[in-house]
Structure formats: structure tokens, C-alpha cells
Amino acid sequence: MSTDFTDPAVRPPGPGTPKGHPARLTAELDTPLSRWLWLVKWLLALPHYVVLFFLWVAFTGVSVVAFFAILFTGRYPRPLFDFSTGVLRWNWRVAYYAYGALGTDRYPPFTLADVPDYPAHWDLPYPGELSRGLVLVKWWLLAVPHYLILGFFLGGARLAWFSGGLIGLLALFAGIALAFTGLYPRGLFDLLLGLNRWVMRVAAYAALLTDVYPPFRLDQGGREPDASP
């Protein structure tokens, strides 16, 4: 993967900038997948949901501390940065296993760190300096257009394990396809990865982890758009 992001505190990408984004979401579709395990993943993932609840509470507190640290020093304290990116990484692995993608039957590990042999990954290089001015507006004002789009992606309604929104609906279709055919439609997988990639880019921006504005672009597939095939 390219890590050529030496100055993350830059303007939104323009025509002359690289296609990639510093937040890197990748995944490999596991095969074969169980036809029926997806029906009970809401139960199997419950321990993760409990842990993530407390992690997200801590994440919120860390973000407040980071806000003032960036405002006064222009830097996101490295230990806090590692914690926050770890929470997002953990959340992505659980989503990939459960109803954000249903892309693997391998149980997610309980760790903030990257696990090289797990099929889902999320990474963000430490940015060094961040804009002191942007920290005042990016999480509530500049990100508003993305929030409107993510409301459609994620929805708000919940019924048992099913979460409303386009991602939840497509994951349901993937589960039904698995039940009847034993196969995960590749086009559906690529679309779900693109939607989740958009969500995670916005999450990193809104959480003050990067100054690179998320592109209004659906980069589908398990690899980042500038990754080698």
C-alpha cells in the first residue's frame, strides 16, 4: 500500500492530487462462507458490541482531549491517536464479520491493533501536524454534506440484528444470496466495501484524525483505488 502522505493537513484533493486517501480500508472476501451462520452473528458478536460500547464512550472523551490538543499544539497526541484509530479498526472488523458486510466467518479478534492475517483491515498514518483552524469547523460544519449521505447509508431503524439504511439492506441481500446459493455476489461485495470505505473516511475526518477531506466518490472493491492489483 502507498503511504506517501507526508503532509495530511492539505486541502481536499484536486485534479492534480493522488487518487488515494490516507484512511485505508481493505478486505478480502472469504470463501466458502456458511449459508446460515449469518442468521446468528448478531448473537455471536454480542461480546464485541458490549466492548465497543465502552470503547466508543472512551473514544468520545479522547476526541474532546484531542480537540484541545490540536487547537493549542497543532498535533493529535500519538497515544490518543493510536487508541482512536484502534477503535475504528476494531469497529470495522466487527462490521465486516457481522452486518456491515458479512464478508467473513472468522471471528474478529479482541484487539485495537491490526491483525495481519485477518481478512479486514483499516489503517491511517499518523498525520504529524494538523490545522488548528480546521479543528474548529470540520467535525460539525464541513462534514455536514457527508453526514446527510451517511444517514442514507446507515439509516437509524433497527430490528434485531438488522440496521436500517442502504448498508444494512445490502447486507441482508447478501445473506439471502448465501442462504439460497451458497455464493456471495461479487458486485454486491464490491458495493458494500465502497459504502463502508466512505463511512470510515468520514469517521476519520470527523474524529479529527486527518485534515484530508473525504472525497464524494464511491471507491468500490476490497482494495483502495490506487493499490496495486
N, C-alpha and C positions, 0 to 999 in steps of 0.2 A: 504494500500500500504506500502511496505517496504521503510523506509527512512534510512537504515543502510549504509550511505555513509559519514562516518566521515572523510575520507581523499580522496577528489575527485582528488587531484593532484597526481594521480598514473599513472602507465604505462597502456598501453592497456590491456584489460582483457586477461588472460591466462587460461590454463586448470583448475587451482585451484581457480579461482575467481568466484563470483556470476554471474549468468546469466543476471541479470538486469543491467540497465543503469540509471544514475541519472536523465536524462531527461525522464519524464513520460508522454506519450501521451495515453489517454484513450478516449473511446467514446461508446455510446450506440445507436444502430440503432432504430430510432423512427418508430413506426407503428401505424396506417397506414400512408403512405406518399401519397401526392397528385400525381395523374398521370400526371398533366400538369403544376404544379407550377414551376417545374424546368426550363421550357422554358423562364420564365421571371425573374428568380432570378438574372440574370445579371443586370437587371434594379432595382430590389428591393435592391440589395446590393450596388448600386452606392454610397449612403452616406458613407458607410463603406470604399469603395475604396478611396474616397476623403480624409477621415480622416487618413486612413492608409498611404496614400502618404506622408502626413506631419509627421506622426509618424515615418516612415522609414527614412525621412530626419533627424529628431532628433536622431533616433537610430544610424545613421552613425556618427553623431557628438559625441554622448555619447560613442560609441565604440572607437573613437580616444582618448578621455579623459581617458577611462578605460585602453587603451593600455599603456599609460604613467604611470598611477597609478599602474598598475600591475608590470610594468618594474622597478619602483623605490620602491614600497612598498610591492609587492607580494600579493596585495589584490585588488579586484574589489569593489570600493566604494558601500556600501549597497544601498543607494538610487538610484544610477545609475543601479545597478544590478536589483532592483525591476522594474525599468522602462523598461529595455531591455527585461526582461522575460515577462513583461506585454504586450509589443508589439508583441512578438512571440505568446503569448497566444491569443491575440485578432486576429492575423492573422490566427491562426489555427481554431478558432471558425467560422470566415467568410469563410474559405476554406471548412470547414465541412458542412456549410449551403449551400454554392454555389458549384463551380465546382471542388473542391478538393475531394469531396466525395458524396455530395447530400444526406447526412445521416440524415438530419432533416429538417422539415419545420418551426421550431421555429426560429423566427428572432433573430440574435445574439445581445447581449447587447453591449452598447457603454461603455465599461469599460476595464481598464487594469487588474483589479482584477479577480480572479477566481469566477465563479458564480456556487455555488454547485448544483443547480437544472437544469443547462443547460447540455445537453447530451454530450458535448465535453469538454475535459479538457487537459491542458498542464501545467506541473509543473517541477520546477528544484530547489532543495535545494540550499541555499546559500553555496558556497564552502569554505568560510574562506580563507585559503592561497592558492595561485596559483603559478605555476612555473614562475619565471622571465625569464628563458631562453626559455621556450616553447612559450611564448608570441611573440617572435621574428619570429617564423617559422611556427607555427601550422596553422594560418589562410591562408597562401599563399602557403606553401610548403607541409606540412604534409597532408593537406586536399585535395591536388590535385587529388589523385585517387578517392576520393568521389565526387569531382566536375564533373569528367568525367561521373560517374554513374548518378549523379543527372541531368546532361544535357539530358540524355536519359529519365529519369523520368518526367522531367518538360518541356523539349523542349523549343522552342523560338517562334514558329509561333503562331499568334493569329488571330482569325476570329470571330468578335462579341464577345460572351462570351466564346467561345471555345479556350482554350490554348493548343498548341501542346504538344507532349510528351505522355508518357505512362499513367500518371495520368489523363490527360485531356481526352484521348481516352477511358479509362475505365469508367470515369465518364459519358461520352456520352453514352456508352453501358448501364450503369445503368439507365440513363434517358429513353432510348428507352425501356428497360425492364419494367420500371414503366408505361410508356405510354400504352404498349400493354397488360400487365398482371396485373398491379397494385401491383406487388411484386418486391422487391429489392433482387436479387440473393445473398444469404448469402456468398458464396465463393468469389464473386466479392467484396462485402463489406470488407471481411477479407483481401483480397489482397490490396485494396485501403488503408486501415488503415496501413498495413505493409509498403507500399511505403511512405505514409506521415510520419510515425514514423521515417523512415530512414532519410527523408529530415529534420525533426525537430532536430534529434540528431546531424546531421552535422551542421545545423544552429547554435545550441548552442555551438558547439565546435569552429566553425569558428568565432563566435561573442565573443570568449574569455570568455564565461560564465562557462566553465568547462575545465579541463585538461584530462578528460576521453575520450580516442579516440573512435569514433563511430565504432561499430563492422560492419564488412562486412557480415551482416546477415539480412534476411528478417523476422522479427517477426510479423506475421500476427495476425489479430483479434483485437477486441476492448479493450482487456486487455493487460497489459505488460506481458512478458513471465513468470515472477516469481510471478505474482499476484495470489492470491487465487481464485479458481473458484467460 
